Amino acid sequence: MPEWRNWFTRTTQNRVEKSMWVRLPPQALVSYFRKLSLNTDKKLQSYIIGVALGDGNLSNPNKRAIRLRISCDKKYPLLIKHIVSNILLLLPDNKVSLINRKNCVDISSYSNHWEKLLWKWNKGPKEIQNVSVPKWIKNDLNLSIECLRGLFQTDGSIYKDRKYLMINFVNVTPNLSRDVFNMVKRLGYSPNLQKLRQSNNKIKYTIRITKDSEKFIKEINFWKN
């Protein structure tokens, strides 16, 4: 059993509630999910919103509560732990599940708070809805930093080109890519934006930070391992 799964089992084993074994009508279950608490810490919310905007999707498979599913590559076990821990802090009454796939792990959590924090679950994929970062995050530099960490941890990368440290953020959603570009600029950096039309006719947006990249990494506390 993978080490992260042992950790997850120890962390969540007390989250199984007796009520889940009781058969309830759908209306009662919807009411139950709506009453579960949401942590009001705006920094925590901003981070998880960034993670979800990067690699998350919403659905409603049981018709009772919205499911957020975040796909994370298995080569980042510490990031998987970190995301799970923060979702458990954000939704202290909820459970988080891990679904093991070939090369990734799906982090899954049901809550009717997700649609209020994120986007509409029934209006198509994020790029179709052209989602964006909430204004209350963009208008606050400290919250922008938290959101950027989540965004770069999911859709970003750190690499070296001719011994120079580079940072990339890659996405296909126009509004989100624009928001990331502008948020990075408001922090005082000079990102570059490249657009590339792909074979499926979608445009891939690449935001690259080449100057003061080490400073940017420290400022948003960007890590991915």
NORWO-V696365 format. One record per residue. N is the residue number from 0. PSI is psi in degrees with one decimal (* if undefined). Layout:
BEGIN
n = <N,N>
psi = <PSI,PSI>
END
This chain:
BEGIN
n = <0,1,2,3,4,5,6,7,8,9,10,11,12,13,14,15,16,17,18,19,20,21,22,23,24,25,26,27,28,29,30,31,32,33,34,35,36,37,38,39,40,41,42,43,44,45,46,47,48,49,50,51,52,53,54,55,56,57,58,59,60,61,62,63,64,65,66,67,68,69,70,71,72,73,74,75,76,77,78,79,80,81,82,83,84,85,86,87,88,89,90,91,92,93,94,95,96,97,98,99,100,101,102,103,104,105,106,107,108,109,110,111,112,113,114,115,116,117,118,119,120,121,122,123,124,125,126,127,128,129,130,131,132,133,134,135,136,137,138,139,140,141,142,143,144,145,146,147,148,149,150,151,152,153,154,155,156,157,158,159,160,161,162,163,164,165,166,167,168,169,170,171,172,173,174,175,176,177,178,179,180,181,182,183,184,185,186,187,188,189,190,191,192,193,194,195,196,197,198,199,200,201,202,203,204,205,206,207,208,209,210,211,212,213,214,215,216,217,218,219,220,221,222,223,224>
psi = <129.9,150.1,-38.8,-30.0,-37.2,-44.7,-44.6,-39.8,-43.3,-36.7,-37.5,3.2,-24.4,2.6,-8.1,118.5,146.3,-32.7,-20.1,-14.9,0.2,130.4,117.3,152.4,153.5,-38.1,-39.2,-36.4,-39.5,-44.8,-39.1,-48.0,-34.6,-26.2,-12.3,143.3,157.4,127.7,129.9,4.0,111.1,-32.2,-41.9,-44.7,-42.9,-40.0,-48.4,-35.6,-41.4,-44.4,-45.6,-41.6,-31.6,-60.6,21.6,160.0,155.1,145.2,175.0,66.0,-28.2,1.7,18.5,-37.5,151.2,136.1,126.2,126.8,122.1,122.2,128.9,131.2,138.5,-15.9,1.2,64.5,-35.5,-34.7,-40.0,-48.3,-43.8,-44.2,-45.3,-47.1,-40.8,-33.8,-39.0,-33.2,-38.7,-39.9,78.1,-17.9,-2.8,166.8,157.4,134.4,150.3,126.9,118.3,120.9,-176.0,-55.2,1.6,171.6,130.9,120.4,120.2,135.3,132.3,132.4,140.4,5.3,-20.6,-43.4,-32.6,-34.9,-30.8,-100.9,177.7,130.4,-24.8,20.5,16.1,176.3,164.6,-42.4,-29.7,-39.9,-11.6,56.6,161.1,168.5,134.2,144.9,-36.0,-22.2,-46.6,-27.3,-0.2,117.2,-38.9,-40.3,-33.4,-39.3,-44.2,-44.2,-41.9,-37.2,-46.8,-40.3,-46.1,-30.1,-23.7,-50.2,13.3,170.6,155.9,130.9,171.9,137.1,111.8,46.0,3.5,136.4,128.2,151.6,130.8,147.0,124.8,131.1,161.8,6.6,116.5,-51.5,-43.4,-43.8,-41.2,-42.7,-44.9,-45.4,-48.1,-36.4,-40.8,-41.4,-39.5,-21.2,-4.8,13.1,169.9,77.9,157.0,145.8,124.9,142.8,134.5,121.0,126.0,173.7,-27.1,8.1,1.1,150.1,126.0,125.9,125.1,117.7,121.0,133.4,113.9,-23.6,134.1,34.7,-38.1,-39.0,-41.2,-43.4,-44.2,-39.0,-41.6,1.6,52.4,118.4,157.1,93.8,*>
END
